[in-house]
């Protein structure tokens, strides 16, 4: 049996991470078994459906690398005649009947004649699940004989597309009993069901935007990368075993076993997602990182990056959790790379002495000594480690704060910045000596 799954979103809003994970699990399961995933839009809610939401979903799937086959046709709104045919079949067989007048007129609602039986199905995640359908009474399956509703449409779509496995959120478990009743009344074969846990907030409440859960394309706009989101979403409720956390999409396909999906709710942790993203960004080589960072800046219509972008790549790659965060760092932590430090304005003396906990004359003496030490470092080996080896012993003997604070401020012009050894390593010997000399000159005037 060829495995065929489906991802059937309703295009009534932006593509949310919960829906993205459902699509991913369907894709991983189908690909693992050499099968296919269909995409179809459940777009019968004419008032809320929007074509831009369809585009948002398609763009999101494409970005994540989740491939699919379009169900034929792609939209439920194009299959109303098919649903009506199945509805009339149910009425003619006595499995459904016209009941009370519809609330808004236009004929009578159609109810499914509940046989009041026990429905049991085997769920790949939850094991055997049973329902006493008597609680459903005779449930409505169409507004009238011309307007079938969700449960009948889903059953018809799954059957006509040859769906073998229905993988969806646990909030659909209660729908399964109704759909099985309709399936059996129409003489169709049941698909295999798997109901995945919902994604919950850290306090186990319903996930919302205040917990950091935004639409997929909003994560993209913030500078998250697809590889990290796919990896993180796959591990929300599923674990292949072991301590390993970083997997490519191809590795996830090979490892995916739906029986290892947990039953309890999966906890969404924004900081963990940021860790995944940062891990992937740090794995990129400098050339690829710079290219993807530049593409992000262009796509998101950010302001033109500063001229020192190439010099700053190693810093923002090491520190930036997302491309958006890295862009912020360009103008904060990396501003020291600007040739014209502080726009040419002198560094305030109080800033040079503030964190040193020493007077101006003492700071002046320390900077003069540091200038000598830095001058002795060979220009070709003027690296962070070499600079630290030259200066750190002196700073340790004289008091690190009183030596390193003014050195850092002299190089960055700011109260908060990377450590002075890192700053000097990026600036190079010539600019480092020049900035320390400028600070000495200012202090000499006091």
C-alpha positions, 0 to 999 in steps of 0.5 A: 500500500502506497502511503498517502497523507494530506494537509488540509488547512483552512485559508482563514488566517496566517500560517501558524506554527501549529499548522506548520508542524501538522504539515511537517509530520504528514510530510515526514511520515509520507516521505519516510514510507516513500509516499506522498502528501496532498495539499488541499484547502478547506475553503468552504467558509466563504466569508473568512477565506482569503486568497492571500492566506492561501499564498501565505500557506504555500509560501510557508511550505515552500520556505520550509522545504515541505513538498506536496502534491495538489489534491485534485481539485485543490479547493473544497469549494470546487467540489460541491457537486461531488459532495452533493452526490454523496449526500444524496446517496446517504439520503437515498440509502436511509443513512441520512434524512431531511430534518427541521427547517434551516435557521436561515431558510433555504430548505431543511437541514440534513441529519445523519441517522445515528446507528447508536453504536460503539466506534473503536479505531486504532490510533498510531499514537494513542492506541485503541480509542473508543466512542459511544456514538449515542451521545452524538444523537442525529448530527447535521451533515448539511445546511440543506440538500445543496450545502454539505458541511465539513464532516461529509466533505472531509470524508469525500475528499479523503476517499477520492484522494486515496488518503491512507493515513490521517495525521492531525491534531488531537483536537480532531479526535472527537470528529473521528467518530462522526467521520467513521460513521459517514465512511461506513455508511458510504461503504468506504475504507477507513484510513489509519488515524494518528492524532498528534499532541497540541502545542502548549504554552510553558504554563500548559495553557493554550499557545498564543502570540503573547508566548512568542507564537507568531505566524510562520512568515513572521518568524521568517521576517525576524530572521529565523532560518527554515532549517532551524524551524523544521528541526525545532517543530519536528522535536515538538512532541516527537523524539527519535531517542538519544541526546542529539538535537540537530537534524537536517530535513533529510535526516528527520525523514529517515528517523521519523517514527510516528509511534514515538510521538508523545501523547501529552502536549508539546511545550513551546519554548521560544528561547529553545527555538532561538537556540536552534536558530543560533546553532544553525547560523553558527554552522554556516561558513562565513561566505554563506552566512554573509550571502544569506544575511545580505538576502535577508536585509534585502528581502525584509527591506532593512536599511542599507547595512553599514560599510563595515558589514564584511568586517562585522560578519564574524561578530554578528554570526557568533552573537546574533541568534537570528538575522534580525538580531544580527542586524541590530548588532551591526549598529550596536556591538559593531559600531566600533568598526566605523572609521569615524568613531562616534562621528568624530566626537571626543570620548567624554573623560568621565566615561573613560574613568567611570568603570575604572574606579580610578582617577584620570591620571591613573587611567592615563598612566595605564593607557600609556603602558598599554600603548607600549604593550600593544605596539610590541605585538607584531602586526601580522599576528595582531589577533585577539589571543596575542593581544590578550597575552600582551595586556592581560598580565599587566591588567591582572597586576594593576587591577583589571577594571582600571586597565581594561575598562578605559581600554575598551571605552577608548576602542569602542567609544561606548559604555557597553561593547565587546571585550577590549581584546576582541575589539582590538583584534577586529580593528587591527593594530593601526586603528587600535593604536590610533584610538588608544593614542587619542584617548591618551591625548584627551586625558593629557589635557585634564 
